[in-house]
Amino acid sequence: MRKYRWLTAAGLVLLLMTGAVYAASSTARTFMDGTDAYRKGDWPAAIKAFKRIADGGVDNGKLDYNLGNAYLKNHDLGHAILWYERALKHIPHDPDLRFNYDYALTLTKDARGDTDSPLLRILFFWEYQLSHATICWIAIILNAALWIVLSILAVRKKRLLRPSIILITAATLIFSVTAVINYIDTARIRQAVILPPKVAVRSGFADTATQLFVLHAGTKVRVEREEDNHLLIRYTVDKIGWVKKSDAGII
């Protein structure tokens, strides 16, 4: 009986391994098909192949970048920026991605929306001038510098409340707290990209609801709430309304 159990377990493992190898092989073939279609200028075929891989659960920055490029070549600005945004989560410092993303942004029609009040942007200027990654690294460096300085002064038995120590401590607290808040906001706040060339943002779900304002493909918005087949989005501090889920892609 034990022998049969061992054979059954071994067979199951072999089956799983075979399935995994087949799945990887199938994904590789699909990717090659997409790459070949892209080289031939068949953008719809390239999008279909790359999208099939992404829909299969593959979450990869280079794949997202390729999808963004294919959509941009296919003159679909909304989906191009959506996939560039998704790629930036994985490879934010890739120079080619940054170049293509910045170029795509120049094609958008709407100005960049500020979802925070002007007062907050003034009081916490570093949060809006520096990237999240830069703030995180500054916080790490300041923490290391602070502990090194405190250790040196403690060994030499010097007074700790010197102006320089106070400044370093204050800067360390500011950037550390900002880094933590950014981490929490990244997990909590959802953002989306407008997909169609033109979308009416309304006061309610119905097509007859009051049109509040209009947004265009590629515009980035904050998702405040999700209700049925609609999203409550915020474009700026005072511009908020409803759009269909199909009109906005969650980043």
N, C-alpha and C positions, 0 to 999 in steps of 0.2 A: 504494500500500500504506500509506504514511504517513497519507494522508487517511482511509482506512478505520480505521486504528488510532485516529486522533484522534476520529472519529465514535463508535467503540466506547467509548472512554474517556469522551467527553461523555455518551453514552447511559447509561453506568454511573453517572456522577455524578448525572445527572438522576433515574435510578431510585432511587438512595440518598436523594436530597433529597425525592423524592415519598414514599418510604416513611417518612422521618422526619417529614414534615409530616402524613401520614396517622396515624402512631402518636401524634403529639402531639395531633392532633384527636380521636382515639379516646380518649386518656387524659383530655382535657378533658371530653368527653361523659360518660365514666364518672364523673368527679368531680362534674359537675353532677347526674347521676342520684343519686349518693350524697348530695349536699347537699339535693336536693329530697326524697329519702326521709327524711332526718334532720328536715327541717322539718315533714314530715307525721307524724312520730312512728313511722315504720316502721323501727325500729332494725335488724332483721335485714337488710333491703334495703340500708340505709346501710352496714352492716358489710361486706356482700358486695361492694358497689361499691368502697369504700375499700380493702378487702383485695385486690381484684383489681389495683388500681394498685400497692399495696405489693409484691405477689407478682411484678409485672412489672418490678421492679428500681428503682422510685422510692423513694429514701431521703430523706425530707423531714420536718422537725420538725412542721410544721403538719398534714401528713397523719397522722402518728403521733398527734398531739394529737386530731384528729377521730376517729380510730379508738378512742382511749381514751375519749372522751366517748360514742361510740355504744355501746361495750361496757358502760360504766357505766350508761347509760340502760336497757340490756337486762339489767341485774342480773347481769352476768358480771364480778365483781370481779377475778378473777385476770387475765383478758385486759386489763381496763381498766388495771390498775397496770402490767402488762407494757408496754403501748403508751405509757403516760405516762413510764415509765422510758426508753424508746427516744427519746421526744420530748425528754426532758431532756438527752440527749447533743447535740442540735442547738440547742435554744433554752432553756438552763437558767435564764435570767432572765425568761422570759415570765411576767407576773403572773397571767394567767388559767390557764395551765398549772400554775403553782405552787399556786394556790388549789384547783383541782380535784384535783390530786395529793394535797395535804395532806388534803382532805376524804375522798378514797378511802382513805387510810391509816387514818383514824378508823374505818372499817368493817371493818378486818382484826381477826382474833381473836387472833393470836399476837403476843407482845411482840417488839420488834425484837431480832434475834439479834446478839450480839457475837462475831465470829469471831476476835478477838484477845484475848490474855490481859489481865487487869486491870492487871498491872504495866506492860505496854506502853502502855496507855491513860493511865497516870499519868505515866510517863517522857516520853512524846511527846504530851502533852495538846493541843498546838496542831494536831496532825494530825487529831484527832478533833473539835475545836471549830470549825475553819475549813474552808471548802470548798477543793477543789483549785484552783479559779480564783483565790480570794483569796490562797492561799499563793503561787501563781505571781506574782501582781502584787506582793505584798510582797517577794518575792525580787528582782524587777526593780527596784523602787524602792530597796531597800537596796543593791543593786549599784551603781546610779547614784549614790546618796548617798555610798557608800564611796569611789568613784573621784574624785568631786568634792572630798571632804574631803582625800584623799591628795594630789591635785594642788595644792590650795591650800597645804597644809603643806609640800609639796616646793618650791614656788616661794618660800615665805617662809623655807624652811630651818629649820623647827621640828622638834622631836623628834616622831617618829612614834608611839612607844609610849606614848601617853597612855591613861588609862583609857577615855575616850570612844571612842577609835579601836579599842581592843581589844573593847569591847562591840559596836560597829557591825560589826566584822569577824566576831565570833562569831555574831551574829544573821544576817549575810549568808550565812555558811557553812551555818548550820542550815536556813534557809529555802530556800537554793539546793539543798542535798542533798535536802531533803524534796520539793521540786518535781520533781527528777529521778526520785526513787524513785516518786512518784505517777504520773509519765508512764510509767515502765516497768511498774508494776503495772496501769495501765489497759489496756496492750496485752497483758499476760500473764494477768491474773486474769479469769476469766469469772464472771458472776453470772447468776442465773436467778430467775424468779418462779413460785411454786406456782400452778397454774391451776384444778384442780378445787376444789369446796367443802371437801373433806377428803381427805388423802393419808396413807397409812401409810408411814413410812420404815422400811425393813427392813435386816436384816444381810446379805441376799443378793438374788439376782435373782428367785427363785421366790416365788410368792404365799404359800407355806407357810413362808418364812423368818421368823425371829423379828422381830416388830414392835418397833422400838426406841423410836419416838415418833411423834406425829401432827402434821402441819402443815395449815394451812388456806389458802384462796385469798388471794392477794396477798402472802404472806410471801416476803421476799427471802432468797435463800441463795447461797452460794458454790459453784461447780462445781469439784470437785477432780479428777475423772476421768470419762472417757466410755468405756463398755464395751458393745458390742453395742447393745441398745435401752434401756440404762439409764444413769443418771447417778449418780455418787457425789457427794453434796451435803453441805455443812457448814452447819449452822444456827447453832451456837455453838461455842466452843472444844472442848467435850466431847460435842457432839451431831453425829454424822456417820453417814450411811447411804445406802442405794440407793433410787432411785425410777425409775419408767419415764420415758423421754424425753417421752412425751406428757403427762406430769403436770407438767412444768416447762418454761417458755418461756425460752430464752436471751435476755438483754437485748441 
